[in-house]
């Protein structure tokens, strides 16, 4: 197994290391809630998507949404995890104003998905494994609104009962960068599977981050023995919904714990919140243990028993997942690991590339998609799925470069006209007279004129060959950038005796 790389933090009393585990809450991509037929959607008015079940009216009974179960199984398969054919729903008891039942229907000791593994890539291209401990289904709570009235708190139950998948990792991450990379990879897998839209801004994907610190060597003892006594007391940072905030919260919390320990204090196991404005965490409540929630089997729901043949049928419909797609793009198109990695971040991006690369120079297509096109899409607020430029336009642009009709430099000008909506690449080249000059006679005439006007510089090139670059630039300028650069170089070398 590839190991996570620890980050050493220097303290007054010696070195420290961070240990991280994450609980990621992913909203199931479903049109209705986990135990009711109420709609799920963003943007509805307060309490417009609430059924009698969600509001916990007397006599209302939950009915399990089979599609949400299918989505959880599909996610488990995508995480290469164990699918438990028998699982159970429990009541997790706690009081919140936005939890009408006074308990949350969740899964405790018999989750629908067991252990799995996610291979995560760092920015430098190295990888590490994050072990998945479990995935369980549960219903979301509502939302308390504290900023509507100075003297009252309002409750919106639109989210109440929405299906969530809680994906719990082992404490396998050692740096804030690794934690962010893990959430990115997890999000990519879920979006590929279609089981969660991954929209972190809307709270559809958010992370609870468990942070502790220990001395160098203690984490290795934990991995050898499995005993948490070798690790420091952890604090949980709730509901962090961006990669940047995850990193900032971890860095602040680790330093906070180290300062307390070096002053001779102890860490209280607690739940904390991250304040992105101040860039710091603050105490929310003491950390509850399982017994505090008084879990017991929900008497209104039978145990969930899955048919192995049904699970197999779901497995057979899984799409090509990011790791497999990356390997295929490398082998089939000869792309580097980096280029393939950029393309597979979104399945729509990879699909766009493949459509444009048919019969074309794949590396050249990749460069145009990942550089010019993605840059324009990002600045214009577009997604590649609704790109103003179809993949066929990128393919045609690359074809014009390949057959020598235009140079790579002219292609950038053509691309700008394409983005401005002036037509397809070939039409733009013809209309604007941008065809590359391949006529050696015309290029040679421009070179002769240039050498004749600059005999001293022509003589100096023999002493300093790199000075030929000046001549290349001048010829390209004289031809309006249309001369074939390769032909220009060859003729200049011959004329200057290089």
C-alpha positions in Angstrom: 0.0 0.0 0.0 1.3 3.5 -0.8 1.7 5.4 2.4 0.6 9.0 3.2 3.5 11.3 3.8 3.6 12.9 7.2 4.2 16.7 7.7 6.5 17.6 10.5 5.5 20.7 12.5 8.2 22.3 14.5 7.2 23.2 18.1 9.0 24.6 21.1 9.3 21.2 22.7 10.1 19.2 19.6 8.5 17.9 16.4 4.8 17.1 15.9 2.8 15.3 13.2 -0.9 15.6 12.1 -3.3 12.7 11.9 -6.5 13.2 9.9 -9.7 11.2 9.3 -12.7 12.5 7.4 -16.4 11.9 7.5 -17.8 13.1 4.2 -21.5 13.8 3.9 -22.7 13.4 0.3 -26.3 14.2 -0.6 -27.8 11.4 -2.7 -28.7 12.4 -6.2 -32.5 11.6 -5.9 -35.7 13.5 -6.8 -37.3 12.6 -3.5 -36.2 12.1 0.2 -35.0 9.0 1.9 -38.3 8.1 3.7 -40.9 10.3 2.1 -42.1 11.4 -1.4 -41.3 15.1 -0.8 -39.3 16.7 -3.5 -35.6 17.4 -3.2 -34.2 20.6 -4.8 -32.3 23.8 -4.2 -33.9 27.2 -4.3 -37.4 26.4 -3.1 -39.0 28.8 -0.6 -38.8 28.0 3.1 -40.8 24.8 4.1 -42.1 24.3 0.6 -40.7 20.8 0.3 -41.9 19.2 3.5 -44.2 16.2 3.8 -46.0 15.1 6.9 -43.4 12.5 7.4 -40.6 15.1 7.3 -42.5 17.3 9.8 -42.8 14.2 12.1 -46.6 14.5 12.4 -48.2 11.9 14.7 -48.9 8.6 13.1 -46.6 9.2 10.1 -44.4 6.2 9.1 -41.2 6.2 7.0 -41.1 4.3 3.7 -37.6 3.6 2.4 -36.7 5.1 -1.0 -35.4 2.2 -3.1 -33.5 4.4 -5.5 -31.5 5.9 -2.7 -30.5 2.4 -1.7 -29.4 1.7 -5.2 -27.3 4.9 -5.3 -25.6 3.9 -2.0 -24.8 0.4 -3.4 -23.5 2.0 -6.6 -21.2 4.3 -4.6 -19.9 1.4 -2.5 -19.1 -0.5 -5.6 -17.3 2.6 -7.0 -15.2 2.8 -3.9 -14.3 -0.9 -4.2 -16.0 -1.5 -0.9 -17.8 -4.4 0.7 -21.5 -4.4 0.1 -23.3 -5.7 3.1 -26.3 -7.7 1.9 -28.0 -7.2 5.3 -28.0 -3.8 7.0 -30.3 -2.0 9.5 -31.6 1.5 10.2 -31.3 2.9 13.7 -32.5 5.9 15.6 -29.8 8.3 16.6 -31.3 10.4 19.4 -30.5 14.0 20.0 -32.5 17.3 20.1 -32.2 20.1 17.6 -35.0 22.6 16.8 -34.6 21.6 13.1 -34.9 17.9 13.8 -38.7 17.5 14.3 -38.6 13.8 15.2 -36.1 14.3 18.1 -34.0 11.6 16.4 -32.2 11.0 13.1 -32.8 7.7 11.2 -29.3 6.5 10.4 -27.2 3.3 10.4 -24.9 2.4 13.3 -23.3 -1.0 13.6 -24.8 -2.6 10.4 -24.1 -0.1 7.6 -25.0 -0.8 4.0 -21.4 -0.5 2.8 -18.3 -1.7 4.6 -14.6 -1.3 4.1 -13.1 0.0 0.8 -10.2 2.0 -0.5 -9.6 5.2 -2.5 -6.3 5.8 -4.3 -5.5 9.5 -4.1 -2.9 11.4 -6.2 -0.9 14.3 -4.7 0.1 17.4 -6.7 3.6 15.9 -7.4 2.1 12.8 -9.0 2.7 10.4 -6.2 -0.2 8.5 -4.7 -1.4 7.2 -1.3 -4.3 5.0 -0.2 -7.2 6.1 2.0 -9.0 3.2 3.6 -12.8 3.6 3.8 -14.2 2.3 7.0 -17.9 2.4 6.1 -20.6 4.2 4.1 -24.1 4.5 5.7 -27.4 6.0 4.7 -29.1 8.6 6.9 -31.5 11.5 6.7 -30.5 15.1 6.9 -31.8 17.6 9.4 -33.5 20.9 8.6 -31.8 24.3 8.8 -32.0 26.8 11.6 -31.8 30.5 10.4 -30.4 32.8 13.0 -30.1 36.0 10.9 -33.8 36.6 10.0 -34.8 38.2 13.3 -32.8 39.6 16.2 -35.1 37.9 18.7 -36.0 34.6 17.1 -34.6 31.6 15.2 -36.5 30.4 12.1 -36.6 26.8 11.0 -36.6 25.6 7.3 -37.4 21.9 7.0 -36.8 21.6 3.2 -33.6 19.6 3.9 -35.2 17.5 6.6 -35.3 13.9 5.4 -33.0 14.4 2.5 -30.9 11.3 1.8 -27.2 11.5 2.8 -24.4 9.0 2.4 -21.9 9.4 5.2 -18.5 8.1 4.0 -16.1 7.6 6.9 -12.4 7.2 6.3 -9.7 5.7 8.4 -7.2 8.2 9.9 -4.9 7.7 6.8 -4.1 11.4 5.9 -1.2 13.2 7.3 -1.3 16.7 5.7 -4.0 19.3 4.9 -3.1 18.9 1.2 -3.7 15.2 1.4 -7.1 15.8 3.0 -8.1 18.2 0.3 -6.9 15.8 -2.4 -8.9 13.0 -0.9 -12.1 15.0 -0.9 -11.4 16.1 -4.6 -10.9 12.4 -5.6 -14.0 11.3 -3.7 -16.1 14.0 -5.3 -14.9 13.0 -8.8 -15.9 9.4 -8.2 -19.3 10.3 -6.9 -20.0 12.7 -9.9 -18.8 10.0 -12.3 -21.2 7.5 -10.7 -24.0 10.0 -10.8 -24.8 9.4 -7.1 -24.1 12.9 -5.9 -23.8 16.2 -7.8 -20.8 17.2 -5.6 -22.0 20.8 -5.3 -20.1 22.0 -2.3 -21.4 25.6 -2.4 -25.0 24.3 -1.9 -23.8 21.9 0.9 -24.5 18.8 -1.2 -20.9 17.6 -0.3 -19.4 18.6 2.9 -16.8 17.2 5.3 -16.4 16.7 9.0 -12.6 16.8 9.6 -11.1 14.9 12.6 -7.7 16.4 13.6 -5.2 15.2 16.2 -1.5 15.6 16.6 1.2 13.2 17.8 4.9 12.8 18.1 6.9 11.4 15.2 6.8 7.6 15.3 3.5 7.4 17.2 1.4 7.1 14.1 3.5 4.1 12.9 2.9 2.5 16.3 -0.9 3.0 15.8 -0.7 1.4 12.3 1.2 -1.6 13.7 -1.1 -2.2 16.8 -4.4 -0.6 15.7 -4.5 1.1 19.2 -5.7 4.7 19.2 -3.8 5.2 22.5 -0.7 6.1 20.4 -2.6 9.1 18.8 -3.5 12.4 20.4 -7.1 13.3 21.3 -9.0 14.3 18.2 -11.3 17.2 17.6 -14.0 17.2 14.9 -14.5 20.3 12.7 -18.0 20.2 11.4 -19.5 20.9 7.9 -16.5 22.3 6.0 -17.6 22.8 2.4 -14.6 23.9 0.3 -11.1 22.4 -0.3 -9.5 25.6 0.8 -11.4 25.8 4.0 -10.5 22.1 4.7 -6.9 23.0 4.5 -7.1 26.2 6.5 -9.2 24.5 9.2 -6.7 21.7 9.6 -3.6 24.0 9.7 -5.2 26.2 12.4 -6.5 23.4 14.5 -3.2 21.4 14.4 -1.3 24.5 15.6 -3.9 25.2 18.3 -3.6 21.7 19.7 0.2 21.9 19.6 0.3 25.2 21.5 -2.0 23.7 24.2 0.0 20.6 24.6 3.3 22.5 24.7 1.9 24.7 27.5 1.2 21.5 29.5 -2.5 21.4 28.8 -4.6 18.6 27.4 -6.9 18.5 24.4 -10.7 18.2 25.1 -12.4 15.9 22.6 -15.0 18.2 21.2 -16.8 19.3 18.1 -15.7 22.6 16.6 -16.7 25.0 13.8 -14.5 26.7 11.3 -14.9 30.4 10.8 -13.6 31.2 7.3 -13.7 35.0 7.9 -11.3 34.7 10.9 -9.5 31.6 9.6 -9.9 29.8 12.9 -11.9 27.1 14.6 -14.1 27.6 17.7 -15.7 25.3 20.1 -19.3 24.1 19.4 -20.0 21.4 21.9 -18.3 18.5 23.6 -17.8 15.5 21.3 -20.5 12.9 21.8 -19.8 9.2 21.8 -22.1 6.5 20.4 -23.7 5.8 23.7 -24.7 9.5 24.1 -27.0 9.1 21.1 -28.7 6.0 22.6 -28.8 4.2 19.3 -31.4 1.5 18.9 -33.0 -0.3 15.8 -35.8 1.8 14.3 -39.0 -0.2 15.0 -40.7 1.3 12.0 -38.2 -0.1 9.5 -37.4 -3.7 8.7 -33.8 -4.8 8.3 -32.6 -4.1 4.7 -31.8 -7.3 2.9 -30.3 -7.1 -0.6 -30.5 -9.7 -3.4 -26.9 -10.6 -4.6 -28.2 -10.7 -8.2 -29.5 -7.2 -7.9 -26.2 -5.9 -6.5 -24.4 -7.7 -9.4 -26.7 -6.0 -11.9 -25.8 -2.6 -10.5 -22.1 -3.5 -10.7 -22.5 -4.3 -14.4 -23.9 -0.8 -15.1 -21.1 1.1 -13.5 -19.5 3.7 -15.8 -15.7 3.8 -16.5 -14.3 5.4 -13.3 -11.6 8.0 -13.1 -8.6 5.7 -12.4 -9.5 3.4 -15.3 -10.2 6.3 -17.6 -6.9 7.9 -16.8 -5.0 4.7 -17.5 -6.9 4.2 -20.8 -6.2 7.8 -22.0 -2.5 7.3 -21.3 -2.4 4.0 -23.2 -4.8 4.7 -26.0 -3.7 8.3 -26.8 -0.2 8.4 -25.5 -0.9 11.2 -23.0 1.3 11.9 -20.0 -0.1 11.1 -16.6 -0.4 14.8 -15.9 -2.4 15.5 -19.1 -4.7 12.5 -18.5 -5.2 13.5 -14.9 -6.3 17.0 -15.9 -8.8 15.6 -18.4 -10.4 13.0 -16.1 -11.2 15.5 -13.4 -14.7 15.8 -15.1 -16.2 13.0 -17.2 -17.6 15.7 -19.6 -14.1 17.1 -20.0 -12.7 13.6 -20.9 -15.6 13.0 -23.3 -15.0 16.3 -25.0 -11.3 15.5 -25.5 -12.1 12.1 -26.9 -14.6 13.4 -29.4 -12.1 16.0 -30.6 -9.1 13.6 -30.7 -10.6 11.1 -33.2 -8.1 10.9 -36.1 -6.1 13.9 -34.7 -2.8 14.5 -32.9 -4.1 13.6 -29.3 -1.3 15.5 -27.5 -2.1 18.6 -29.6 -5.8 18.3 -28.9 -5.1 17.8 -25.2 -3.1 21.0 -25.1 -5.9 23.0 -26.7 -8.6 21.6 -24.5 -6.7 21.9 -21.2 -5.1 25.2 -21.8 -6.9 27.6 -24.2 -10.4 26.2 -24.0 -10.5 25.5 -20.2 -9.1 29.0 -19.6 -11.8 30.6 -21.7 -14.5 28.5 -20.1 -13.4 29.4 -16.6 -13.2 33.1 -17.3 -16.6 33.0 -18.9 -18.3 31.0 -16.2 -19.0 28.1 -18.6 -18.9 24.4 -18.0 -17.4 22.2 -20.7 -20.7 20.4 -21.1 -22.2 23.6 -22.5 -19.1 25.0 -24.2 -19.8 27.6 -26.9 -17.3 25.7 -29.0 -18.2 22.1 -30.0 -15.4 19.5 -29.9 -15.6 19.4 -33.7 -14.2 22.9 -33.9 -11.2 22.0 -31.8 -10.7 19.0 -34.0 -10.8 21.2 -37.1 -8.4 23.7 -35.7 -5.9 21.0 -34.9 -6.3 19.6 -38.4 -5.4 22.9 -39.9 -2.2 23.0 -37.8 -1.4 19.4 -38.7 -1.7 19.8 -42.5 0.3 23.1 -42.4 -2.5 25.4 -43.4 -1.8 27.5 -40.3 1.0 27.7 -37.7 0.5 27.2 -34.0 0.9 31.0 -33.6 -1.8 31.8 -36.1 -4.0 29.1 -34.5 -4.1 31.2 -31.3 -5.5 34.1 -33.4 -8.0 31.8 -35.1 -9.1 30.5 -31.7 -9.8 34.1 -30.5 -12.0 34.6 -33.5 -13.7 31.3 -32.9 -14.5 32.2 -29.3 -15.9 35.5 -30.6 -18.4 33.5 -32.6 -17.1 34.3 -36.1 -17.5 30.8 -37.4 -15.7 27.6 -37.8 -11.8 27.5 -38.0 -11.6 26.9 -41.7 -14.0 29.7 -42.5 -12.1 32.1 -40.3 -8.8 31.2 -41.9 -10.2 31.8 -45.4 -12.1 34.9 -44.6 -9.2 36.6 -42.8 -6.5 35.4 -45.1 -4.6 33.6 -42.4 -3.2 30.7 -44.5 0.4 29.9 -43.6 3.0 30.8 -46.2 4.8 27.6 -47.3 6.1 29.1 -50.6 9.9 28.9 -50.2 10.3 31.5 -52.9 8.4 34.2 -51.0 10.1 33.3 -47.7 13.5 33.3 -49.4 12.9 36.7 -50.8 12.1 38.1 -47.4 15.2 36.5 -46.0 17.5 37.9 -48.7 16.1 41.4 -48.2 16.6 41.1 -44.4 20.2 39.9 -44.8 21.0 42.5 -47.3 19.8 45.2 -45.0 21.7 43.8 -42.0 25.1 42.5 -43.2 26.8 43.1 -39.8 24.2 41.0 -37.9 24.4 38.3 -40.6 28.2 38.1 -40.1 27.8 38.1 -36.3 25.5 35.0 -36.4 28.4 32.8 -37.4 30.1 33.7 -34.2 27.0 33.6 -32.1 24.5 31.1 -33.7 21.7 31.7 -31.1 21.4 35.2 -32.6 19.5 33.6 -35.5 16.4 34.0 -33.4 16.4 37.7 -34.2 16.3 36.9 -37.9 13.5 34.4 -37.4 11.5 37.0 -35.6 12.0 39.6 -38.3 11.0 37.3 -41.1 7.9 36.3 -39.2 7.1 40.0 -38.7 7.7 40.8 -42.4 5.3 38.0 -43.4 2.6 38.9 -40.9 3.3 35.8 -38.8 2.2 33.6 -41.7 5.5 32.1 -42.8 6.1 28.4 -41.9 8.5 28.6 -38.9 10.2 25.4 -39.8 10.8 26.6 -43.4 12.1 29.9 -42.1 14.6 28.2 -39.8 15.9 25.9 -42.5 16.3 28.7 -45.1 18.0 31.0 -42.7 20.5 28.4 -41.6 21.4 27.7 -45.3 21.7 31.4 -46.1 23.8 32.3 -43.1 26.0 29.2 -43.4 25.1 27.6 -40.1 
